[in-house]
Amino acid sequence: MSVNFGNLFKIALRALSNNKFRGFLTMLGIIIGVASVITMLAIGQGSKRSIQDQISQMGSNMLSIDPGMGMMGGVRQDPSSMQTLKFADYQSIVAQCHFISAATPVVNASGQVIYGAKNAPTSVTGVNPDFLNIRKYSIADGEMFSLQNSKQLDKVCVIGHTVDSTLFSAGENPIGKIIRFKNTPFRVIGVLTEKGYSMGQDQDNIILAPYSTVQKRILAINYLNSIMVSATYESVADSAKQEIVSILRANHHLSDSQDNDFSVRSQKDLITMLSSTSDLMTILLAAIAGISLLVGGIGIMNIMYVSVTERTREIGLRMSIGARGMDILLQFLFEAILLSVTGGVIGVIVGIGASLMVQSLFAWPIFIQWYTVFLSFAVCTATGIFFGWYPARKAANLDPIEAIRYE
C-alpha cells in the first residue's frame, strides 16, 4: 500500500491548526534561531568586506617596512632596535628591487599646528612625492612639493582637508599661508583631496612635508620611522616582499642565524589577519545564535510528545481501522517538519528584515550571503526531522488496544 503524502500533509496541517497559538510558540525558537544566524552572519560578512575595502583604499599594493620586530610579548623593544632603518636602506630598495613602482622614506612627528589664534592636534608626516601614489592621495588645490624641496630642506607642506577646515575659515585660501608646527614655520603649497575615515582614523587630519625637513629640522634624527613602497602589481607583492627582505638583510649585515631587525608587512597580510579575526567573531556569534535553533528543536520534540500523549486514543482508532505504524510515524513527522519549515521561512524573512534594519538604523555594513540563508533553512528542516523522529516513532509503536483504552 503506497503512502499518500498529500493526505498526510492535510492531516498534519489540520492538527496544527487546531492549536495555532501553541504551534506559533513552538515555532518561535526556530524563527529566532534562523533570524539570529542570518543577521549575525550578515553583520560579520559586512564588517569583513568593509575592512577589506578600507584597507584597499589605503593602497592594495602597499608594503610597509618598519624597524625592529614590533611588540615582543606585549613589551616594546629597546629604542635602539627601532632605529635600524636608514636613508641608505631606502636608496638600496629603490635601486635594487625589481617589483616596486614607487617608494618613500617616512618620518612622523605629532604635535600642535598653529595658524593665527587657531590651533589643532595633528601629525606631520615626512615623505617624498611618491607618497601620493602609494597611499592613493591626490591634490585638490595647489601642488605637491618636489624632490628638490627635500634636498634643500625646504619648509613647505601640503595639508589635509581636516587641517584646512580647522585652521582656515570658510572661503579662505590656505595656499601661501604660513602655519607653525613645534615652532617651525611651514608654507602651505597644496591641499589634499578629502579622503574620509579608514579603520577608525581620520585620513584628512594630516600634514605632508619633505622627509628631510621633518627629519632634520623637527625631529633631529638620522634614521627613518618606516619606508613605504608600492608593488608594481598586487600579484607580485609577495615577490617584492621577499626581495626587500634580502636587500635589507644584506644592508644590515645579518647572518643566516640572526633574526631580521626589521619587519615587512603587505596589505595582503593585514587583510588576512583582520579577516581571520572577523571570521572568528562571525563564527562565534553564529554559534551563539545557533543555540536558539537547538532550543527550538527541543521545543518541537517537547510539543510532539505532548501531541502524541493527547492523541493516543486517536492513534489507536486509526491503527484499528488499518493504519500502519509507518503511516502514524509519517503523520507526526510531517507535523514536526511543517513546524520547523514554517518557522524557517518566517525566520528567513525576519532575519533579512532585521539585517536591513540594522544597516538602516545603525549604518552598519551588512552583506547577506544567500548560501547562509539556504544553509539556515536546511538546518532548521533537519532539526524538525531529528527532533520530531523520536516522538513520531513512539506514536508508531503504540499498541492499538492499549491506545484505545488510554484515558
C-alpha positions as CSV (number, residue, x, y, z in Angstrom):
1,M,0.0,0.0,0.0
2,S,1.5,3.3,-1.1
3,V,1.8,6.4,1.2
4,N,-0.5,9.3,0.4
5,F,1.8,12.3,1.1
6,G,-0.9,14.8,0.2
7,N,-3.3,13.3,2.7
8,L,-0.6,13.2,5.4
9,F,0.1,16.9,4.8
10,K,-3.6,17.8,5.1
11,I,-3.9,15.8,8.4
12,A,-0.7,17.5,9.8
13,L,-2.0,20.9,8.8
14,R,-5.4,20.3,10.3
15,A,-3.8,19.0,13.6
16,L,-1.6,22.1,13.9
17,S,-4.4,24.5,13.0
18,N,-6.4,23.1,16.0
19,N,-3.7,24.6,18.3
20,K,-2.5,27.7,16.4
21,F,-1.1,29.6,19.4
22,R,0.7,26.6,20.7
23,G,2.2,25.9,17.2
24,F,3.4,29.5,17.0
25,L,5.1,29.4,20.4
26,T,6.8,26.1,19.3
27,M,8.0,27.7,16.0
28,L,9.3,30.8,17.9
29,G,12.6,29.1,18.8
30,I,13.2,28.2,15.2
31,I,12.2,31.7,14.0
32,I,14.6,33.4,16.4
33,G,17.4,30.9,15.7
34,V,17.2,31.2,11.9
35,A,16.8,35.0,12.1
36,S,19.7,35.4,14.5
37,V,22.0,33.2,12.4
38,I,21.2,35.1,9.2
39,T,21.6,38.5,10.9
40,M,24.8,37.7,12.7
41,L,26.4,36.3,9.5
42,A,25.3,39.3,7.5
43,I,26.8,41.7,10.0
44,G,30.0,39.6,10.2
45,Q,30.5,39.4,6.5
46,G,29.6,43.1,6.1
47,S,32.3,44.0,8.6
48,K,34.8,41.8,6.8
49,R,34.1,43.4,3.4
50,S,34.2,46.9,4.9
51,I,37.6,46.2,6.4
52,Q,38.9,44.9,3.1
53,D,37.5,47.9,1.2
54,Q,39.1,50.3,3.7
55,I,42.5,48.6,3.5
56,S,42.3,48.6,-0.3
57,Q,41.6,52.4,-0.2
58,M,45.0,52.8,1.6
59,G,46.7,51.1,-1.4
60,S,46.2,47.5,-2.2
61,N,49.8,47.1,-3.4
62,M,51.4,48.8,-0.5
63,L,54.1,47.3,1.6
64,S,55.3,48.9,4.9
65,I,58.8,48.4,6.2
66,D,59.2,49.1,9.9
67,P,62.3,48.9,12.1
68,G,62.7,46.3,14.8
69,M,60.3,43.4,15.3
70,G,57.4,45.4,16.8
71,M,56.0,44.2,20.0
72,M,57.5,41.2,21.8
73,G,55.2,39.6,24.4
74,G,53.3,42.9,24.7
75,V,56.5,44.9,25.5
76,R,58.2,47.1,23.0
77,Q,61.8,46.5,22.3
78,D,64.6,49.0,23.4
79,P,64.8,52.3,21.4
80,S,68.0,51.3,19.6
81,S,66.2,48.4,17.9
82,M,63.7,50.9,16.5
83,Q,66.4,52.9,14.7
84,T,67.6,50.3,12.3
85,L,66.2,51.8,9.1
86,K,68.4,54.4,7.4
87,F,68.1,56.5,4.3
88,A,70.6,54.2,2.6
89,D,68.1,51.3,3.0
90,Y,65.5,53.3,1.1
91,Q,68.1,54.0,-1.6
92,S,69.0,50.4,-1.9
93,I,65.4,49.3,-2.2
94,V,64.8,51.9,-5.0
95,A,67.9,50.8,-6.9
96,Q,67.8,47.0,-6.5
97,C,64.1,46.0,-6.1
98,H,62.5,45.0,-9.5
99,F,58.9,44.6,-8.3
100,I,58.1,48.1,-7.0
101,S,56.7,51.2,-8.8
102,A,57.1,53.8,-6.0
103,A,58.9,54.2,-2.7
104,T,59.2,56.8,0.0
105,P,61.0,57.2,3.3
106,V,58.7,58.1,6.2
107,V,59.3,60.1,9.4
108,N,56.5,61.1,11.7
109,A,56.0,63.9,14.3
110,S,52.9,64.6,16.4
111,G,52.0,67.9,18.0
112,Q,50.0,71.1,17.7
113,V,49.7,73.0,14.4
114,I,49.1,76.8,14.8
115,Y,47.7,79.4,12.4
116,G,47.0,82.8,14.0
117,A,44.8,82.3,17.0
118,K,43.7,78.8,15.9
119,N,45.5,75.5,16.7
120,A,44.7,71.8,16.5
121,P,46.5,68.5,17.3
122,T,47.7,66.7,14.2
123,S,50.8,64.9,12.8
124,V,53.4,65.9,10.3
125,T,54.5,63.1,8.0
126,G,57.8,63.5,6.2
127,V,57.7,61.8,2.8
128,N,58.6,62.3,-0.8
129,P,56.1,62.9,-3.8
130,D,55.7,59.1,-4.3
131,F,53.6,59.0,-1.1
132,L,50.6,60.3,-3.0
133,N,50.6,57.3,-5.4
134,I,51.3,54.8,-2.7
135,R,48.5,55.9,-0.4
136,K,46.2,57.0,-3.2
137,Y,46.0,60.6,-2.2
138,S,45.5,63.4,-4.7
139,I,45.9,67.2,-4.7
140,A,42.7,69.2,-4.6
141,D,44.3,72.6,-4.8
142,G,47.9,73.9,-5.2
143,E,50.7,71.4,-5.8
144,M,52.8,68.7,-4.2
145,F,56.4,69.5,-3.1
146,S,59.2,68.1,-5.2
147,L,62.4,66.0,-4.6
148,Q,64.3,69.3,-4.9
149,N,62.4,70.7,-1.9
150,S,63.6,67.6,0.0
151,K,67.2,68.2,-1.0
152,Q,67.1,71.8,0.1
153,L,65.2,71.0,3.4
154,D,62.5,73.5,2.3
155,K,59.8,74.3,4.9
156,V,56.8,73.7,2.7
157,C,53.8,71.4,3.3
158,V,50.6,70.0,1.9
159,I,47.7,69.8,4.3
160,G,44.7,67.5,4.6
161,H,41.0,68.6,4.4
162,T,40.6,68.4,8.2
163,V,43.6,70.6,8.9
164,D,42.4,73.1,6.2
165,S,38.8,73.3,7.7
166,T,40.1,73.6,11.2
167,L,42.7,76.4,10.7
168,F,41.2,78.3,7.9
169,S,37.7,79.8,7.9
170,A,35.3,79.1,5.1
171,G,36.4,80.6,1.8
172,E,39.9,81.5,3.0
173,N,42.5,80.1,0.6
174,P,45.3,78.4,2.6
175,I,47.8,78.3,-0.4
176,G,50.8,80.5,0.5
177,K,49.8,80.9,4.2
178,I,52.4,80.2,6.9
179,I,51.5,77.7,9.6
180,R,53.7,76.6,12.6
181,F,54.4,73.2,13.9
182,K,56.5,72.9,17.0
183,N,57.8,76.5,16.4
184,T,58.8,75.5,12.8
185,P,57.1,77.6,10.1
186,F,55.8,75.8,7.0
187,R,54.4,77.5,3.9
188,V,51.3,75.7,2.6
189,I,51.6,74.9,-1.1
190,G,48.8,72.4,-1.5
191,V,45.6,70.9,-0.1
192,L,44.8,67.2,-0.3
193,T,41.5,65.9,-1.7
194,E,39.2,64.8,1.1
195,K,39.5,61.0,1.8
196,G,37.4,60.4,5.0
197,Y,37.9,57.9,7.7
198,S,39.5,54.5,7.4
199,M,40.0,51.9,10.1
200,G,38.6,54.5,12.6
201,Q,41.2,57.1,11.7
202,D,40.7,60.4,10.0
203,Q,42.9,60.3,6.9
204,D,42.4,64.0,6.3
205,N,44.0,65.1,9.7
206,I,47.5,65.1,8.2
207,I,50.3,67.4,7.1
208,L,52.8,66.2,4.5
209,A,56.2,67.8,4.3
210,P,59.6,66.8,2.8
211,Y,61.0,63.9,4.8
212,S,64.4,65.6,5.1
213,T,62.8,68.7,6.6
214,V,60.9,66.8,9.2
215,Q,63.9,64.5,9.9
216,K,66.5,67.3,10.4
217,R,64.5,70.4,11.4
218,I,61.8,68.9,13.7
219,L,63.0,65.5,14.9
220,A,66.7,65.9,14.6
221,I,67.3,62.2,13.9
222,N,69.4,60.3,11.4
223,Y,67.1,57.3,11.0
224,L,63.7,56.6,9.4
225,N,60.4,55.6,11.1
226,S,59.5,53.5,8.2
227,I,59.7,53.0,4.4
228,M,56.6,52.6,2.2
229,V,56.7,51.0,-1.2
230,S,54.1,50.1,-3.8
231,A,54.4,46.8,-5.7
232,T,54.1,47.0,-9.4
233,Y,51.1,44.7,-9.3
234,E,49.2,43.1,-6.5
235,S,50.2,39.7,-7.8
236,V,53.9,40.4,-7.3
237,A,53.6,41.9,-3.8
238,D,55.0,38.7,-2.2
239,S,57.9,38.7,-4.6
240,A,58.6,42.3,-3.7
241,K,58.4,41.5,0.0
242,Q,61.0,38.7,-0.4
243,E,63.3,40.9,-2.4
244,I,63.1,43.7,0.1
245,V,63.9,41.3,2.9
246,S,67.0,40.1,1.0
247,I,68.2,43.6,0.3
248,L,67.8,44.8,3.9
249,R,69.4,41.7,5.4
250,A,72.4,42.3,3.2
251,N,72.5,46.0,4.1
252,H,72.3,45.3,7.8
253,H,75.0,42.5,7.5
254,L,72.8,39.9,9.2
255,S,74.0,36.3,9.2
256,D,71.7,33.3,8.5
257,S,71.4,32.6,12.2
258,Q,70.3,36.2,13.0
259,D,66.7,37.4,13.0
260,N,65.6,40.4,11.0
261,D,65.9,43.7,12.7
262,F,63.0,45.0,10.6
263,S,59.6,43.8,9.5
264,V,57.9,43.9,6.1
265,R,54.1,43.9,6.0
266,S,51.9,43.9,3.0
267,Q,48.2,44.9,2.8
268,K,47.5,41.3,2.0
269,D,49.0,40.3,5.4
270,L,46.8,42.9,7.1
271,I,43.7,41.9,5.2
272,T,44.4,38.2,6.1
273,M,44.9,39.0,9.8
274,L,41.9,41.2,10.2
275,S,39.7,38.9,8.1
276,S,40.6,35.9,10.2
277,T,39.7,37.9,13.3
278,S,36.4,38.9,11.7
279,D,35.7,35.3,10.6
280,L,36.3,34.1,14.2
281,M,33.9,36.6,15.7
282,T,31.3,35.8,13.0
283,I,31.6,32.1,13.7
284,L,31.3,32.8,17.5
285,L,28.2,35.0,17.0
286,A,26.6,32.5,14.6
287,A,27.3,29.6,17.1
288,I,25.6,31.6,19.9
289,A,22.7,32.4,17.6
290,G,22.6,28.7,16.6
291,I,21.8,27.7,20.2
292,S,18.3,29.1,19.5
293,L,17.9,26.5,16.8
294,L,18.8,23.8,19.3
295,V,16.3,25.2,21.8
296,G,13.7,25.4,19.0
297,G,14.3,21.8,18.2
298,I,13.9,20.7,21.8
299,G,10.6,22.7,21.8
300,I,9.4,20.8,18.8
301,M,10.3,17.5,20.5
302,N,8.5,18.6,23.6
303,I,5.3,19.6,21.8
304,M,5.3,16.5,19.7
305,Y,5.5,14.4,22.9
306,V,2.5,16.3,24.2
307,S,0.7,15.8,21.0
308,V,1.3,12.1,21.0
309,T,0.0,11.8,24.6
310,E,-3.1,13.9,23.8
311,R,-4.0,11.9,20.7
312,T,-3.2,8.4,22.0
313,R,-6.9,7.3,21.5
314,E,-6.9,8.8,18.0
315,I,-3.8,6.9,17.2
316,G,-5.3,3.6,18.5
317,L,-8.5,4.2,16.4
318,R,-6.5,4.9,13.3
319,M,-4.4,1.8,13.7
320,S,-7.5,-0.3,14.5
321,I,-9.0,0.5,11.1
322,G,-5.9,-0.3,9.2
323,A,-3.4,2.5,9.6
324,R,0.2,1.1,9.6
325,G,2.9,2.1,12.0
326,M,4.7,3.9,9.1
327,D,1.5,5.9,8.4
328,I,1.4,7.1,12.1
329,L,5.1,7.8,12.1
330,L,4.9,9.9,8.9
331,Q,1.8,11.7,10.2
332,F,3.6,13.0,13.3
333,L,6.9,13.5,11.4
334,F,5.1,15.7,8.9
335,E,3.7,17.8,11.7
336,A,7.3,18.3,13.1
337,I,8.7,19.1,9.7
338,L,5.8,21.5,9.0
339,L,6.5,23.3,12.2
340,S,10.2,23.6,11.5
341,V,9.9,24.6,7.8
342,T,7.2,27.2,8.5
343,G,9.3,28.6,11.3
344,G,12.3,28.5,9.0
345,V,10.5,30.5,6.3
346,I,9.4,33.1,8.8
347,G,12.8,33.2,10.3
348,V,14.5,33.8,6.9
349,I,12.1,36.8,6.3
350,V,12.7,38.1,9.8
351,G,16.5,37.6,9.5
352,I,16.7,39.5,6.2
353,G,14.4,42.2,7.5
354,A,16.5,42.6,10.7
355,S,19.7,42.8,8.7
356,L,18.4,45.6,6.5
357,M,17.0,47.3,9.7
358,V,20.5,47.2,11.3
359,Q,22.0,48.7,8.2
360,S,19.4,51.4,8.0
361,L,19.2,52.4,11.7
362,F,22.8,52.0,12.8
363,A,24.6,52.4,9.4
364,W,26.5,49.1,10.0
365,P,27.7,47.4,6.8
366,I,25.9,44.1,6.1
367,F,26.3,41.5,3.4
368,I,23.8,38.7,3.1
369,Q,25.3,35.6,1.5
370,W,22.4,33.6,0.1
371,Y,24.1,30.3,0.8
372,T,23.8,31.2,4.6
373,V,20.0,31.6,4.1
374,F,19.7,28.2,2.4
375,L,22.0,26.7,5.0
376,S,20.0,28.1,7.9
377,F,16.8,26.8,6.3
378,A,18.3,23.4,5.7
379,V,19.5,23.2,9.3
380,C,16.0,24.1,10.7
381,T,14.4,21.4,8.4
382,A,16.9,18.8,9.6
383,T,16.2,20.0,13.2
384,G,12.5,19.3,12.6
385,I,13.2,15.8,11.3
386,F,15.8,15.0,14.0
387,F,13.7,16.1,17.0
388,G,10.4,15.0,15.5
389,W,11.5,11.5,14.7
390,Y,11.6,10.1,18.2
391,P,8.1,11.2,19.3
392,A,6.7,10.0,15.9
393,R,8.4,6.7,16.4
394,K,6.9,6.4,19.8
395,A,3.4,7.1,18.3
396,A,4.0,4.4,15.6
397,N,5.0,1.8,18.2
398,L,1.9,2.2,20.4
399,D,-0.2,-0.9,20.9
400,P,-3.6,-0.1,19.3
401,I,-5.6,-1.8,22.0
402,E,-3.8,-0.1,24.8
403,A,-4.1,3.2,22.9
404,I,-7.9,2.9,22.6
405,R,-8.1,2.2,26.3
406,Y,-6.0,5.3,27.2
407,E,-7.7,7.9,29.3
